[in-house]
Amino acid sequence: MMKGAQKQLIVLRTGGSRYFDEAYFVLKPPAAGERRESRDMVFEANRILREHLADAEERGGDRRCGRRWFAAGLFVGVAVGALALLAILWIF
């Protein structure tokens, strides 16, 4: 437990995002003499979310493609295993 620690937090509930339900941003302590306005903080938080969503889409955020490759590999593995078993049974 930390005594005397105070953090400010922005919570963004995205609602329509495929990737995020909520995003939490912990604010840095303000620099000396710096004023923070809430709309500036929300704008910055939205900018960060947009960047991360764009990065996720560039990396292929859709995981279905990976599942297809896994299923194809599994099918090939089972087929090769079955052929090997048939070959061993045919030899003996």
N, C-alpha and C positions, 0 to 999 in steps of 0.2 A: 504494500500500500504506500502510495506516495502522498506526502503531506504538502499542501500548498501548491500543487500542480493544477493548473487550469488550462484547458484546451477549448478552443472554439471549433465547432464542427458545422459543415454544410452537408445536408442530406438531399440528394436529388433522386426523386422517384421518377424513373424514365417511362414506365407504363408501356410504351409501344416498341421497346427495343427487343431484338432477338437475343441479345447478349447480356444485357444488364436489367435487373429489376430495380436495384437501388445502387447509388454510388455515394460513398462517404468521403469527404475531404476534410482533413484536419488542417486548420489554418496555422500558419507560422505566426509567431509573435510579431506585432507591428514594429517596424523600424522606428527609431526616434523621430518624432514629428510627422510620421506618415499617417494619412487618413485613409481608411478603407471604406468604400461604399459597398453596400450589399449587392447592387446591380453589377458592379465591377467583378466582385467575387463570383457571382453566379455566371457571368459571361466567361470568366476564366475557367471555371469548372466545366461548362459546356464545351469550351474549346478543347480541353483535355479529353473529354469523352468522345468528341468528334474525331480527334486524331487517333484514339485507340480503336474506334469502330472502323475507321478507314484502314488501319494496319491489319486488323483482324480479317477484313474482307480481302485484302491483298494476299494474305497468307492462305487464303482458302478457308474461310471461317466455316464453311459447310462441311460437317464431319461425315456426311453420307458417302462421299467419295472414298474416304478411308475405310469405311465399313464394306464397301464393294470390293476393294482390294483384299481385305481380310477374308471375305467370303470366297473370293476367287482362289486365294491361296489355300484356304481350307479344303475347297473342292479338289484342287490339284493334288494336295497332300493325301487326301483319302483315296483318290483314283490311283496314284502311284503306289500307295500302300496295298491296295487291293490287287493290283497287277503283280506286285512283288510276292504277295501271299499265294496267288494263283500259280506263279512261276515256281515257287518252292514246292507247292503241292503237286505240280505236274512233273517235276524232276523226281520226286520220291514216289 
